[in-house]
Amino acid sequence: MWLLSDGLKELVREWWTGYLVAETNNHCLAEKLKSLKKDLKRWNKEVFGNVSIRKSEVLFRIQLWDSKERVNPLSFEEAEARMRDLEEYKNCVLMEETSWRQKSRETWLKEGDKNTSFFHKMANARAKRKFLSKVKINGVTLIDEEDIKSRMCRAYRTLLLENADWRLRNGDLQFHVLGTERSRSLEVPFSEEEVFEALCNLFDDKTPCPDDFTMTFWQSSWEFTKGDIMVFFGDFFLLGTFQRSLNSIFLVLIPKKGGTEELKDFRSINLVGSLYKLLAKVLANRLKLVVGKVVSKFQHAFIQDRQILDVALIAN
C-alpha cells in the first residue's frame, strides 16, 4: 500500500543510501533494514497517516466543493483544488483496497474493482478462523494465554528436537551422481542477473514476510539495494551462513478444520523472511537444472512436469 504513495520510492532511496554502517558484510544489510523500518514507521505516523481517515477528510472537502458549486460556479483555482481532491480520493480508495486485499490473502482477485468490502469480510473471517481461545494438549484443556504459550513451546521443542538415532543410514545404497561439470555449475558464485531473475519470478503481491517487507519492495528498490543484496549472497556463498536476524523463522499454527481444539489438529508452517525466501528461490533454480539427473523417473516428486495425480495413473 505504501508503495502507491507518490515520492516514497525516492524517499526510501535517500534513506537507504544515507545509512552509514561500519560493517561491509551482510550485517550491514541487517542494520540498514532495521533503520529503514524505524524511518518508515515514523513516516507512516507523521506523513502518511490513516488512509481511512484521509479518505473521509478528502470526501468531506469534495462535498463542500459540490455544495458551493450548486450555489455559484467555482473559480479556476477552486476547480483545480477540487480536481486535486478527487485524485487524492481515488488514490486513498485504491490504497485502502490494496491494504485489505493483502490482509485477506485473496490474491486471485485484483484491486481496482471496488472490492474493499469483500476483502474486509475475508480478512475478518480469516482472523476469526485462526483465533485460538483454547487448546487441548495431552488431554489437558488450556485457556490461559500464558499457559497456552508455554505448553505449546514445550510441545514443539520436544517434537523438533533432533535425535541422531532416527537418522537413516544409507552408506550402502547406490544413488545416481552428478558429473564434475554439473557439480561445478552448482558451486559458482551468485550473479546479479541470476538473483534478479529469481526476484522477478517471486509472487510480489502477498502479505509482508515476518521482517515486514514484501517482494514488491525488493523489486521496486532493486536499483539502489542490489549492492547490499549481492554482498548478502556473496557472504552466504563464502561462509555458508548469514546474519541471524535475516534468518528468523516464525512457526505458525493453521487449523486443519473448523472448531479445532487439540494441538494435533493444527498444521505448522514456517514463515521466513523476504531475503531468506529470495535465497531459497535462487538455490531452487540451480537445483532444478540438475535434480532430474539424480532422481529416479519412477518416483513422483522432483520430476519436471509430473503432477501428483499422475502417480495414480502410473500405478494403474
C-alpha positions in Angstrom: 0.0 0.0 0.0 2.8 2.4 0.9 4.4 1.9 -2.5 1.4 3.6 -4.1 2.3 6.8 -2.3 3.9 9.5 -4.5 7.5 10.1 -3.7 8.0 7.3 -1.3 10.4 5.4 -3.6 12.8 8.4 -3.8 12.5 8.9 -0.1 13.4 5.3 0.6 16.4 5.6 -1.8 17.6 8.7 0.1 17.3 6.9 3.4 19.0 3.7 2.2 22.0 5.4 0.6 22.3 7.7 3.6 22.7 4.9 6.2 26.3 4.7 7.4 27.2 1.3 8.8 30.8 0.4 9.6 30.5 -3.3 8.6 30.7 -4.3 4.9 29.2 -7.8 5.3 25.6 -8.9 5.5 25.4 -7.3 9.0 25.3 -4.0 7.1 22.2 -5.1 5.3 20.5 -6.2 8.5 21.3 -2.8 10.1 20.0 -0.9 7.1 16.7 -2.8 7.2 16.4 -2.1 10.9 16.9 1.6 10.3 14.6 1.6 7.4 11.8 0.1 9.5 12.1 2.9 12.0 12.1 5.6 9.3 9.1 4.0 7.6 7.1 3.8 10.8 7.9 7.4 11.6 6.9 8.5 8.1 3.7 6.5 8.3 2.8 8.2 11.6 3.8 11.7 10.8 3.2 12.0 7.0 1.2 9.1 5.5 -1.4 8.8 8.3 -4.5 6.6 8.5 -5.8 6.1 4.9 -9.5 5.7 6.0 -9.3 9.0 7.9 -7.6 10.7 5.0 -10.3 9.3 2.7 -13.1 10.7 4.9 -11.4 14.1 5.1 -11.0 14.4 1.4 -14.6 13.2 0.7 -15.8 15.9 3.1 -13.8 18.6 1.2 -15.3 17.3 -2.1 -18.8 17.5 -0.7 -18.1 21.1 0.3 -16.9 21.9 -3.2 -20.1 20.3 -4.6 -22.3 22.3 -2.3 -20.5 25.5 -3.2 -20.8 24.8 -6.9 -24.6 24.4 -6.6 -24.8 28.0 -5.4 -22.2 29.7 -7.6 -19.8 28.4 -10.3 -16.3 27.5 -9.0 -13.4 29.8 -9.9 -10.5 28.3 -11.8 -8.4 27.9 -8.6 -11.3 26.3 -6.8 -12.0 23.9 -9.7 -8.3 22.9 -9.7 -8.4 22.3 -5.9 -11.5 20.1 -6.4 -9.7 18.1 -9.1 -6.7 17.5 -6.8 -9.1 16.4 -4.0 -10.8 13.9 -6.4 -7.4 12.5 -7.4 -6.4 12.1 -3.8 -9.7 10.4 -3.0 -9.2 7.9 -5.8 -5.7 7.2 -4.5 -6.9 6.7 -1.0 -9.6 4.3 -2.2 -7.1 2.3 -4.1 -4.6 2.2 -1.2 -7.3 1.1 1.3 -8.4 -1.6 -1.1 -4.8 -2.8 -1.6 -4.3 -2.9 2.2 -7.4 -5.1 2.8 -6.5 -7.3 -0.2 -3.2 -8.1 1.4 -4.8 -8.8 4.8 -7.5 -11.0 3.1 -4.9 -13.2 1.2 -7.4 -13.3 -1.7 -4.6 -12.9 -4.3 -6.8 -14.3 -7.1 -8.8 -11.1 -7.2 -7.2 -7.8 -8.2 -7.9 -4.5 -6.6 -9.4 -1.6 -8.6 -13.0 -3.0 -8.9 -14.3 -1.7 -5.6 -13.8 -5.0 -3.8 -12.9 -3.4 -0.5 -16.0 -4.8 1.3 -15.2 -8.3 0.1 -11.5 -8.1 1.1 -12.6 -6.7 4.5 -15.0 -9.6 5.1 -12.4 -12.2 4.1 -9.8 -10.6 6.3 -12.2 -10.7 9.3 -13.2 -14.3 8.5 -9.5 -15.3 8.4 -8.8 -13.6 11.8 -11.9 -15.3 13.4 -11.0 -18.7 12.0 -7.4 -18.5 13.2 -8.2 -17.1 16.7 -7.1 -19.5 19.4 -9.2 -19.2 22.6 -8.3 -22.6 24.0 -6.3 -25.7 23.1 -6.0 -29.3 24.4 -2.5 -30.7 24.9 -2.1 -34.2 26.2 -5.7 -34.3 27.3 -5.5 -31.0 29.3 -7.6 -28.1 28.0 -5.7 -24.8 28.4 -7.5 -21.4 28.4 -5.0 -19.0 29.9 -2.9 -17.3 27.3 0.4 -17.7 29.1 -0.3 -21.4 29.7 -1.0 -21.9 26.1 2.2 -20.2 25.0 4.4 -22.1 27.4 2.9 -25.6 26.8 2.9 -25.1 23.0 6.5 -24.1 23.0 7.4 -27.1 25.2 5.4 -29.5 22.9 7.1 -28.3 19.7 10.5 -28.0 21.3 10.2 -31.7 22.2 8.8 -32.6 18.8 11.5 -30.7 16.8 14.4 -31.7 19.0 16.9 -33.5 16.8 17.8 -37.1 17.7 20.7 -38.6 15.8 19.4 -42.2 16.4 16.5 -41.8 14.0 18.6 -40.8 11.0 18.6 -43.2 8.1 21.8 -45.0 7.4 22.3 -45.0 3.6 26.0 -45.7 3.3 25.5 -49.0 1.4 22.9 -47.6 -1.0 23.7 -46.7 -4.6 22.5 -43.3 -6.0 22.8 -41.5 -9.2 25.6 -38.9 -9.1 26.3 -35.7 -10.9 29.2 -35.4 -13.3 32.1 -33.0 -12.5 30.9 -30.3 -14.8 27.3 -30.3 -13.4 28.6 -30.3 -9.9 30.8 -27.3 -10.6 27.8 -25.4 -12.0 26.2 -25.6 -8.6 29.2 -24.0 -6.9 29.8 -20.9 -8.9 29.3 -17.5 -7.3 25.9 -16.0 -7.5 25.5 -13.5 -10.3 23.4 -10.3 -10.2 21.3 -11.5 -13.2 20.6 -14.8 -11.5 19.4 -13.1 -8.3 17.3 -10.5 -10.1 15.6 -13.1 -12.3 14.7 -15.1 -9.2 13.4 -12.0 -7.5 11.2 -11.1 -10.5 9.7 -14.7 -10.5 8.6 -14.5 -6.9 5.0 -13.6 -6.3 5.1 -10.0 -5.4 1.6 -9.3 -4.0 1.4 -11.4 -0.9 1.3 -10.1 2.7 4.6 -8.9 4.1 7.1 -11.5 5.4 7.9 -11.7 9.1 10.6 -9.0 8.5 7.7 -6.7 7.3 9.0 -6.4 3.7 7.2 -7.7 0.7 8.8 -8.9 -2.5 7.3 -5.9 -4.2 9.5 -3.7 -2.1 12.7 -5.5 -3.2 11.6 -5.5 -6.8 10.9 -1.8 -6.8 14.0 -0.9 -4.8 16.4 -3.2 -6.6 18.2 -0.3 -8.3 19.7 1.0 -5.1 19.6 -2.1 -2.8 21.2 -4.6 -5.2 24.7 -3.8 -3.9 23.8 -4.8 -0.4 21.8 -7.8 -1.6 24.7 -9.1 -3.6 27.0 -8.7 -0.6 24.5 -10.9 1.3 24.6 -13.5 -1.4 28.4 -13.3 -1.6 28.8 -13.9 2.2 26.5 -16.8 2.0 28.5 -18.3 -0.9 31.8 -18.0 1.0 30.7 -18.7 4.6 27.5 -20.8 4.2 25.7 -18.7 6.8 24.4 -15.2 7.2 23.1 -12.7 9.9 20.8 -14.3 12.4 18.2 -11.5 12.2 17.9 -12.2 8.4 17.3 -15.9 9.2 14.5 -15.6 11.7 11.6 -18.1 11.2 8.2 -17.9 12.8 6.3 -21.1 13.4 2.6 -20.6 12.8 -0.2 -23.0 13.6 -3.0 -23.2 11.0 -6.2 -25.1 11.9 -6.9 -28.1 9.7 -10.6 -27.9 10.2 -13.3 -25.7 11.9 -13.7 -25.9 15.7 -10.1 -27.2 16.2 -9.1 -27.6 19.8 -6.4 -30.3 20.0 -2.9 -29.4 19.2 -2.6 -32.3 16.7 -5.3 -30.8 14.6 -3.1 -27.8 13.8 -0.8 -27.7 10.8 2.5 -25.9 11.5 4.1 -23.8 8.8 7.3 -21.7 8.8 7.1 -18.1 7.9 10.5 -16.9 6.6 12.0 -13.5 5.9 11.9 -12.0 2.4 15.7 -12.3 1.8 15.6 -15.9 3.1 12.8 -16.6 0.6 14.9 -15.0 -2.2 17.9 -17.1 -1.4 15.8 -20.2 -1.3 14.4 -19.4 -4.8 17.9 -18.9 -6.2 19.1 -22.2 -4.8 15.9 -24.0 -6.0 16.5 -22.6 -9.5 20.0 -24.1 -9.5 18.9 -27.4 -8.3 16.1 -27.5 -10.8 18.6 -27.7 -13.6 20.3 -30.9 -12.3 17.8 -32.7 -10.0 16.4 -34.7 -12.9 19.8 -36.3 -13.3 19.8 -37.8 -9.8 16.2 -38.5 -9.1 14.6 -41.8 -10.4 12.0 -41.4 -13.1 9.8 -43.9 -11.2 9.1 -41.5 -8.3 6.5 -38.7 -8.4 8.4 -35.9 -6.6 11.0 -33.6 -8.2 10.2 -34.8 -11.7 9.6 -31.9 -14.1 6.0 -31.6 -15.5 4.8 -34.5 -13.3 1.8 -33.9 -11.1 0.5 -35.7 -8.0 -2.4 -37.1 -9.9 0.0 -38.7 -12.4 1.1 -41.1 -9.7 -2.3 -42.9 -9.7 -2.2 -43.2 -13.5 1.3 -44.7 -13.4 0.4 -47.1 -10.6 -2.6 -48.4 -12.6 
